Amino acid sequence: MYGFRMSDTLRDGIDDWREGQPDKPSRSEAIRRLVEEALKARQS
């Protein structure tokens, strides 16, 4: 488990993104998915 601080703006952006997902992931799951997407995009 990792803990970190984030700005209200970043938190709100993550929450907005996850609300738009069909399965409404938890905030933790949303962060995992977004990090995985960013890492995949970086490899391309």
N, C-alpha and C positions, 0 to 999 in steps of 0.2 A: 504494500500500500504506500502511495506517495501522497503527501499533502502539499498544497501550494496556495499562495494567495493570488487572487485575480481582481481586476477592477470591476466595478459594477457594470461598466459598459461591456466588458468581455463576457461576464456572466449573463447579462441580458441577451447578448448575441447568441450565446450557446443555447439559452432557453428558447429563443425564437426559432433557432434551427431545429431543435428537438421537437418542438410543437408541430413543426411542419412534416415530421416523419410519420409514416403510416402506423408504426408500432409505438410511438410516443416513448422513446427510451428514457431511462433515468438520466440525470445530469452526468453521472460517472460514465455511463455507457456512451452517451453522446460525445463526451470528451475523448474516450478511447477511439470511437469511429472517426472523429475529425482528425485526430493525430495520425491514425492509420491512413486516411485519405491523403493527408499532406505528405506523408513519407512516400506513398506510392507515386504521387504526382512529381515529387522531387527526383525519383528514379527514372522517370520517363524522359 
